[in-house]
Amino acid sequence: MLSRRSFIYATGATLFGASALSLHAQQFSGAGRLVLGQPEGSLGSTVAERLLPVMSEKASLAYQIQYITQGETRQSLQIVKAARPDGSLILQAIASSMTLLPNIYQSLPFDPIKDFTPLALLGDYSYVLALGPAVPASVRTLDQFVDWTADNPDLRDLGVSLYGSHGHLAALTLAYEKEIAFRVRTYSRSAAIVEDLKDQSLAAAILAIGVAASRNAEGKIRPIVVTGDSRAMQWPTVPSFKELGIDANINSWIGWFVPSGTPSIIVDGLITRINQVQASREYAEMQRRLLLTQVSLTPAQIRDRIAKEKAFYKTLVERYHLEPKVG
């Protein structure tokens, strides 16, 4: 039986904990760290670096980037999951962190839906099959590229960023649906893929559209297929997967999340400030330069999207017999 003293103690402890959390919510200063599991020089890091000054100027959000260099994607999610839910740590994640990792690893120390509260998506982006200067300029279509690889089997490697990534699945989908004998070569950095394309040690790769159009790749790399349902506005003559008869819309996105349990007063306040950033001219220019498409979704809608994409990619992982990774 619970004594009066025990009841008062238990009730007081509960109220004290709630009061402390409420007090911290009221004291939230809008300062903290933006945790990235993507390396410097990646599309994600470019987005973060361009947005930090806009966040400060337009929304009084004084955040600094914290790059996670070991374990990167998974470690960044673990750090934010374990953080105090006070708004001082925001996770910047790409779609694969939430939708693909659960299908690639046998077990993960986090749940992408239960352990995080979405704040906003910063933009959707597609991937492209891009050719480097090792492939003659006369090769402009997928069929022509397939014929060229048949004549040049030593250059049939297809570069992708990370095992089990969106790019990896796009490469496997293309090879499976069109019966192409690609050899997938995985990299840990998209910048390394671009360099190998430029020095002609790699003929082709699946790249995020923003990477393929970057200044580092400009003039050296040309896209011939877009992995989504529609053509890219920047390359109106480049066909999509759908036009080629491939029923797989493989796109990605960048989003911001806080730990589950973050008080609604903090979540709502952050969303309001992020909306101010997204309404700015600077934000629109960032999206234009990096070829990101804005999608405005509520936290509930983002969770629903994650669940649906997770299920979709599970079918692809099973179809292409990707071996689950341990640890």
Secondary structure, DSSP 8 states (H G I E B T S, - for coil): ---HHHHHHHHHHHHHHHHHHHHHHHH--SEEEEEE-S-TTSHHHHHHHHHHHHHHHHH--EEEEEE--SSHHHHHHHHHHHS-SSSSEEEEEEHHHHHTHHHHBS--SS-TTTSEEEEEEEEEEEEEEEE-TTS-TT--SHHHHHHHHHH-GGG-EEEEESTTSHHHHHHHHHHHHHT---EEEEES-HHHHHHHHHTTS--EEEEEHHHHTSTTTTTT-EEEEESSSS-BTTBTTS-BTGGGT-----EEEEEEEEETT--HHHHHHHHHHHHHHHTSHHHHHHHHHHT-B-----HHHHHHHHHHHHHHHHHHHHHTT---B--
